[in-house]
């Protein structure tokens, strides 16, 4: 990876898994560790990656009833091991990457549809109160590119959605 990162300003990782498994998932955390190691060797200091809404329960920031009692339990049932690894990634960055300007972008549900031009809203936390729970892949990608030009979201975990 190092030769591909030389003379670059940033790395955006949209790697992920969708297959339900009963085994331990380490794809998110281990791929991020490999990418960060290569970035350090190539002297690249900006990293943007993607996980999902509500990877961790936060009593101080609980979602609407439907999200907390219907959607989140279904996600845990379907994506439990995957979400556990997303949490490992989300903890690894602040604990081990003080030299990297990282951002974790957390959409709820990605739609495989073209760019809409609808404004994406961001909120530091596990979800966005009152926001739509779906974003197109193209809109999420455009948002991820747009945050490369600002320091507003450096070293933050942010949920994204649309109003």
Short mmCIF file of the C-alpha atoms (twelve columns), coordinates in Angstrom:
data_MODEL
# 
_entry.id   MODEL 
# 
loop_
_atom_site.group_PDB 
_atom_site.id 
_atom_site.type_symbol 
_atom_site.label_atom_id 
_atom_site.label_alt_id 
_atom_site.label_comp_id 
_atom_site.label_asym_id 
_atom_site.label_seq_id 
_atom_site.Cartn_x 
_atom_site.Cartn_y 
_atom_site.Cartn_z 
_atom_site.pdbx_PDB_model_num 
ATOM 1   C CA . UNK A 1   0.000   0.000   0.000  1 
ATOM 2   C CA . UNK A 2   2.824   2.400   0.765  1 
ATOM 3   C CA . UNK A 3   3.774   3.173   -2.871 1 
ATOM 4   C CA . UNK A 4   0.140   4.065   -3.611 1 
ATOM 5   C CA . UNK A 5   0.054   6.495   -0.683 1 
ATOM 6   C CA . UNK A 6   3.285   8.359   -1.423 1 
ATOM 7   C CA . UNK A 7   2.679   12.050  -2.155 1 
ATOM 8   C CA . UNK A 8   -1.033  11.774  -1.311 1 
ATOM 9   C CA . UNK A 9   -2.937  14.072  1.040  1 
ATOM 10  C CA . UNK A 10  -5.429  11.601  2.486  1 
ATOM 11  C CA . UNK A 11  -6.801  8.077   2.540  1 
ATOM 12  C CA . UNK A 12  -10.515 7.345   2.449  1 
ATOM 13  C CA . UNK A 13  -11.504 3.809   3.366  1 
ATOM 14  C CA . UNK A 14  -14.978 2.575   2.498  1 
ATOM 15  C CA . UNK A 15  -14.117 -1.048  3.119  1 
ATOM 16  C CA . UNK A 16  -16.747 -3.154  4.785  1 
ATOM 17  C CA . UNK A 17  -18.423 -6.513  5.095  1 
ATOM 18  C CA . UNK A 18  -22.072 -7.385  4.767  1 
ATOM 19  C CA . UNK A 19  -22.142 -11.096 5.365  1 
ATOM 20  C CA . UNK A 20  -23.607 -12.256 8.665  1 
ATOM 21  C CA . UNK A 21  -21.277 -14.521 10.591 1 
ATOM 22  C CA . UNK A 22  -21.206 -16.310 13.922 1 
ATOM 23  C CA . UNK A 23  -17.407 -16.022 14.106 1 
ATOM 24  C CA . UNK A 24  -15.314 -13.101 15.238 1 
ATOM 25  C CA . UNK A 25  -15.099 -10.272 12.704 1 
ATOM 26  C CA . UNK A 26  -11.881 -8.228  12.612 1 
ATOM 27  C CA . UNK A 27  -12.071 -6.825  9.095  1 
ATOM 28  C CA . UNK A 28  -12.772 -3.203  10.063 1 
ATOM 29  C CA . UNK A 29  -10.231 -2.930  12.873 1 
ATOM 30  C CA . UNK A 30  -7.440  -4.933  11.243 1 
ATOM 31  C CA . UNK A 31  -7.761  -3.262  7.834  1 
ATOM 32  C CA . UNK A 32  -7.649  0.159   9.533  1 
ATOM 33  C CA . UNK A 33  -4.502  -0.835  11.440 1 
ATOM 34  C CA . UNK A 34  -2.826  -1.926  8.190  1 
ATOM 35  C CA . UNK A 35  -3.900  1.268   6.397  1 
ATOM 36  C CA . UNK A 36  -2.709  3.502   9.269  1 
ATOM 37  C CA . UNK A 37  0.657   1.683   9.406  1 
ATOM 38  C CA . UNK A 38  1.125   2.264   5.669  1 
ATOM 39  C CA . UNK A 39  0.007   5.896   6.007  1 
ATOM 40  C CA . UNK A 40  2.630   6.507   8.687  1 
ATOM 41  C CA . UNK A 41  5.373   5.088   6.475  1 
ATOM 42  C CA . UNK A 42  4.156   7.195   3.532  1 
ATOM 43  C CA . UNK A 43  3.724   10.279  5.784  1 
ATOM 44  C CA . UNK A 44  0.019   10.694  5.041  1 
ATOM 45  C CA . UNK A 45  -1.858  12.236  7.967  1 
ATOM 46  C CA . UNK A 46  -5.554  12.390  6.971  1 
ATOM 47  C CA . UNK A 47  -7.811  9.313   7.230  1 
ATOM 48  C CA . UNK A 48  -11.565 9.084   6.699  1 
ATOM 49  C CA . UNK A 49  -13.421 5.822   7.168  1 
ATOM 50  C CA . UNK A 50  -16.975 4.565   7.485  1 
ATOM 51  C CA . UNK A 51  -18.905 2.479   10.027 1 
ATOM 52  C CA . UNK A 52  -22.616 2.778   10.906 1 
ATOM 53  C CA . UNK A 53  -25.135 4.446   13.186 1 
ATOM 54  C CA . UNK A 54  -25.583 3.058   16.705 1 
ATOM 55  C CA . UNK A 55  -22.526 0.841   16.955 1 
ATOM 56  C CA . UNK A 56  -22.570 1.472   20.684 1 
ATOM 57  C CA . UNK A 57  -25.405 2.157   23.062 1 
ATOM 58  C CA . UNK A 58  -25.097 5.577   24.667 1 
ATOM 59  C CA . UNK A 59  -27.517 6.207   27.535 1 
ATOM 60  C CA . UNK A 60  -26.845 9.940   27.322 1 
ATOM 61  C CA . UNK A 61  -27.752 10.012  23.618 1 
ATOM 62  C CA . UNK A 62  -30.596 7.537   23.147 1 
ATOM 63  C CA . UNK A 63  -32.448 7.517   19.885 1 
ATOM 64  C CA . UNK A 64  -36.144 7.610   19.135 1 
ATOM 65  C CA . UNK A 65  -38.231 4.699   20.370 1 
ATOM 66  C CA . UNK A 66  -38.407 3.061   16.920 1 
ATOM 67  C CA . UNK A 67  -34.623 3.181   16.537 1 
ATOM 68  C CA . UNK A 68  -33.841 1.966   20.061 1 
ATOM 69  C CA . UNK A 69  -36.441 -0.809  20.350 1 
ATOM 70  C CA . UNK A 70  -36.976 -2.028  16.761 1 
ATOM 71  C CA . UNK A 71  -34.108 -1.101  14.437 1 
ATOM 72  C CA . UNK A 72  -31.151 -1.460  16.816 1 
ATOM 73  C CA . UNK A 73  -32.156 -4.932  18.136 1 
ATOM 74  C CA . UNK A 74  -32.601 -6.118  14.542 1 
ATOM 75  C CA . UNK A 75  -29.181 -4.737  13.624 1 
ATOM 76  C CA . UNK A 76  -27.595 -6.459  16.614 1 
ATOM 77  C CA . UNK A 77  -29.269 -9.721  15.595 1 
ATOM 78  C CA . UNK A 78  -28.177 -9.402  11.976 1 
ATOM 79  C CA . UNK A 79  -24.871 -7.538  12.305 1 
ATOM 80  C CA . UNK A 80  -23.765 -8.115  15.910 1 
ATOM 81  C CA . UNK A 81  -20.233 -9.371  15.195 1 
ATOM 82  C CA . UNK A 82  -19.731 -6.747  12.494 1 
ATOM 83  C CA . UNK A 83  -20.861 -3.942  14.829 1 
ATOM 84  C CA . UNK A 84  -18.497 -5.218  17.536 1 
ATOM 85  C CA . UNK A 85  -15.586 -4.797  15.134 1 
ATOM 86  C CA . UNK A 86  -16.787 -1.355  14.081 1 
ATOM 87  C CA . UNK A 87  -16.587 -0.416  17.774 1 
ATOM 88  C CA . UNK A 88  -13.009 -1.752  17.923 1 
ATOM 89  C CA . UNK A 89  -12.133 0.486   14.968 1 
ATOM 90  C CA . UNK A 90  -13.873 3.486   16.551 1 
ATOM 91  C CA . UNK A 91  -11.880 2.965   19.765 1 
ATOM 92  C CA . UNK A 92  -8.558  2.260   18.029 1 
ATOM 93  C CA . UNK A 93  -8.406  5.620   16.265 1 
ATOM 94  C CA . UNK A 94  -8.607  7.933   19.319 1 
ATOM 95  C CA . UNK A 95  -6.533  5.576   21.475 1 
ATOM 96  C CA . UNK A 96  -3.702  4.853   19.011 1 
ATOM 97  C CA . UNK A 97  -3.726  7.483   16.268 1 
ATOM 98  C CA . UNK A 98  -2.971  10.843  17.856 1 
ATOM 99  C CA . UNK A 99  -0.629  11.557  14.918 1 
ATOM 100 C CA . UNK A 100 -3.427  11.052  12.349 1 
ATOM 101 C CA . UNK A 101 -6.289  13.446  11.592 1 
ATOM 102 C CA . UNK A 102 -9.014  10.817  11.370 1 
ATOM 103 C CA . UNK A 103 -12.772 10.978  10.955 1 
ATOM 104 C CA . UNK A 104 -15.282 8.146   11.245 1 
ATOM 105 C CA . UNK A 105 -18.418 8.754   9.163  1 
ATOM 106 C CA . UNK A 106 -21.503 6.829   10.317 1 
ATOM 107 C CA . UNK A 107 -24.446 6.566   7.911  1 
ATOM 108 C CA . UNK A 108 -27.456 4.538   9.017  1 
ATOM 109 C CA . UNK A 109 -28.507 2.849   5.794  1 
ATOM 110 C CA . UNK A 110 -26.780 3.286   2.438  1 
ATOM 111 C CA . UNK A 111 -28.937 3.221   -0.675 1 
ATOM 112 C CA . UNK A 112 -27.335 2.079   -3.928 1 
ATOM 113 C CA . UNK A 113 -28.634 5.105   -5.828 1 
ATOM 114 C CA . UNK A 114 -27.036 8.028   -7.648 1 
ATOM 115 C CA . UNK A 115 -26.122 11.411  -6.233 1 
ATOM 116 C CA . UNK A 116 -29.189 13.433  -5.219 1 
ATOM 117 C CA . UNK A 117 -27.662 16.756  -4.223 1 
ATOM 118 C CA . UNK A 118 -29.626 16.683  -0.956 1 
ATOM 119 C CA . UNK A 119 -27.627 18.272  1.845  1 
ATOM 120 C CA . UNK A 120 -26.028 15.800  4.210  1 
ATOM 121 C CA . UNK A 121 -26.152 16.761  7.875  1 
ATOM 122 C CA . UNK A 122 -23.579 15.596  10.388 1 
ATOM 123 C CA . UNK A 123 -23.723 15.240  14.149 1 
ATOM 124 C CA . UNK A 124 -21.050 14.090  16.556 1 
ATOM 125 C CA . UNK A 125 -22.454 10.918  18.093 1 
ATOM 126 C CA . UNK A 126 -24.143 7.621   17.349 1 
ATOM 127 C CA . UNK A 127 -27.088 8.933   15.303 1 
ATOM 128 C CA . UNK A 128 -28.795 12.161  14.245 1 
ATOM 129 C CA . UNK A 129 -32.058 12.989  16.002 1 
ATOM 130 C CA . UNK A 130 -34.796 13.686  13.466 1 
ATOM 131 C CA . UNK A 131 -32.725 12.768  10.406 1 
ATOM 132 C CA . UNK A 132 -33.664 10.322  7.691  1 
ATOM 133 C CA . UNK A 133 -32.086 6.933   8.262  1 
ATOM 134 C CA . UNK A 134 -30.993 6.512   4.630  1 
ATOM 135 C CA . UNK A 135 -28.373 8.205   2.472  1 
ATOM 136 C CA . UNK A 136 -27.328 7.313   -1.067 1 
ATOM 137 C CA . UNK A 137 -23.861 5.870   -1.564 1 
ATOM 138 C CA . UNK A 138 -23.016 8.772   -3.871 1 
ATOM 139 C CA . UNK A 139 -24.183 11.396  -1.357 1 
ATOM 140 C CA . UNK A 140 -22.162 9.730   1.423  1 
ATOM 141 C CA . UNK A 141 -19.084 9.593   -0.832 1 
ATOM 142 C CA . UNK A 142 -19.442 13.267  -1.734 1 
ATOM 143 C CA . UNK A 143 -19.735 14.159  1.952  1 
ATOM 144 C CA . UNK A 144 -16.616 12.125  2.775  1 
ATOM 145 C CA . UNK A 145 -14.695 13.975  0.059  1 
ATOM 146 C CA . UNK A 146 -16.008 17.353  1.261  1 
ATOM 147 C CA . UNK A 147 -14.697 16.923  4.808  1 
ATOM 148 C CA . UNK A 148 -11.153 16.658  3.474  1 
ATOM 149 C CA . UNK A 149 -11.187 20.429  2.969  1 
ATOM 150 C CA . UNK A 150 -12.080 21.341  6.559  1 
ATOM 151 C CA . UNK A 151 -10.746 20.663  10.055 1 
ATOM 152 C CA . UNK A 152 -14.258 20.718  11.521 1 
ATOM 153 C CA . UNK A 153 -14.535 16.937  11.769 1 
ATOM 154 C CA . UNK A 154 -10.920 16.005  12.549 1 
ATOM 155 C CA . UNK A 155 -10.587 13.338  15.248 1 
ATOM 156 C CA . UNK A 156 -14.354 12.914  15.504 1 
ATOM 157 C CA . UNK A 157 -16.913 10.166  15.092 1 
ATOM 158 C CA . UNK A 158 -19.890 11.638  13.249 1 
ATOM 159 C CA . UNK A 159 -23.265 10.300  12.224 1 
ATOM 160 C CA . UNK A 160 -24.611 11.490  8.895  1 
ATOM 161 C CA . UNK A 161 -28.123 11.664  7.512  1 
ATOM 162 C CA . UNK A 162 -30.465 13.996  5.679  1 
ATOM 163 C CA . UNK A 163 -33.347 16.145  6.877  1 
# 
